[in-house]
Amino acid sequence: MIKSSEINREKMSWLMTQPLDIKAEILTQHFEIGRILINAILEEEVSGYTGQRYARNKPHEGRYYRHGFNPGSVNLGSQKIRLDVPSV
C-alpha cells in the first residue's frame, strides 16, 4: 500500500478516489477503515461548531474556531489506533 503509514487525517472521499488495488488492500486492513471513518466523524462534529473551512458565515456567532490538531487515540476492538484530533 502506498500511504499505509501516512493515513492520519484522510476521509472517505480520499478512499473513494484511490485505485482498486489500494481499496482492496485497505479492505484487508479494517483498522485503517476505522481510522478513516473516525476522521470523517470528527470532521463532521468540528464543522458543526466552526462551519466549513474558509467559510465566512460561521455558526454559533463565530464563537468556535479550528485550532490545529492534537495527538490522540481511539480503542477499536482490542487495538489502540493513534490519530490527530482536531482542536476547537
N, C-alpha and C positions, 0 to 999 in steps of 0.2 A: 504494500500500500504506500502511496506516495507521501501522504501527510499524516501517517499514523501517530507520530509524536507531536504534531502541531495542532490537533483538533482540541482547541480550548474554548473558543467562543463562537464556533460555527453554528449555524441554524439549519433548519430543514431545507431552506431554499438552496443552501450550499450542497447538501446531499443530493438533491434532485438534479443539479447541474453536472454532477460527476459522470464519467463514463461507466458503462455497465460493469466492467471488471472491478472497478473501485466500489460500486454499490454492492456487488456480491461479496467482496472482501469485508466490507463493513457489516453486512448482514451476519457473517460468521462471528463477528465481534460485537455482541449485543450490548456490551458496556459502552462502546462508542456511540451507539444509537441512543442509549440512555443519557449520555452526556449531551448529545445534540438536542434531545427533547427538553432536558433540564434548562439548557441555554435559551431555548425558544420560550419556555415558561417564564424564566427570569426577565427576558427582554419584554415580554408582554406586560408583566407586572410593572416594570420600570416605566414603560411607555404610558401606562395608565396614570402614573403620578406625574411624569415630566412631559408627556407629549412625545411626538415623533422627533427624531434627531433633526436639528437645524430648523425646526418649525417656529414660526413667530407666535402663533396662538398657543399659549400654554394653559393646560387645565389647572384647577386649584389656584387660580390667580397668580400663577408663577411662583408659588412658594417652594416647589421642589425642583431640583436640577440634577443633572448627571454629574458625577464627580469621579470618573475613573473606575478602577476595579480593585478589589481586594482578593487575596488568595483565600480559597475556601475549599470545602469538600462536602460530599454527599455520600451517604451509605446506600448502595444499591445492592440488595441481597446481602451477601456477606463481604462484599468488597467495597473499599473506600475509593471514591472517584474524586480526584482533585480537579477543581475548575476555578475560573475567575468569576467572582461575584460582583455585579455592578453596584457601585455606591450611589446612593441618592441622598 
